[in-house]
Amino acid sequence: MNPQEQLEQRGKFRMTVFEEEFFQGKSCEFSFECQNILDRDFRKIRSIKVENGPWVGYEYPEFQGQQFILEKGDYPCYQAWSGNSSYRTEHMLSFRPIKCANHSDSKITLYECEEFMGRKFEMCEDYPSLQAMGWCSKEVPSIKVNSGAWVGYQFPGYRGYQYIFERDRRQGEYRCYNEFGTQAHTNQIQSMRRIQQ
């Protein structure tokens, strides 16, 4: 990346991470991905301030484990980024910007079966309950992101495990649930929303 691109990206993406809750302890500002915060002499990340851009944080180094969407705002403790997840993750060890988010132009297609087979449903709006909008199952076996970036949740009301789906990753194609993320153990997705830019 040349210096001009670095300056442009710095304006689009900026967040500060803190080693302790409530913005205490060691801190560092980032405008680019971090594959392992331990390499920066941090023990963990326990709070975050996102100034610009959407980000995705991960439980483990190298973008592994549970995913967490981080949009503009303050995250004083792990409950703020894990939301109503039943999975307790008190720290984050890697993160990266989500470059393709475009809230006003996002489209995604859900498929009834793996490999983009069976009945399909196109979405360009947020749905707190896929079943309420007519999806007949608690499961979404495959997904194709036509544009933008989305976050899918295990339960209705944007709760449970989070899965980030991006047009510029995997060519936007998620052929089966184990492509949703390294922590995906099921294809259960019951709510979805567009990622704010």
Helices and strands as residue ranges (DSSP letters): H 3-12, E 14-20, G 21-23, E 24-30, G 37-40, E 47-52, E 55-60, G 61-63, E 64-70, E 73-75, H 78-82, E 94-97, E 107-113, G 114-116, E 117-123, E 142-147, E 149-155, E 159-166, G 170-172, E 173-174, G 177-179, E 191-194
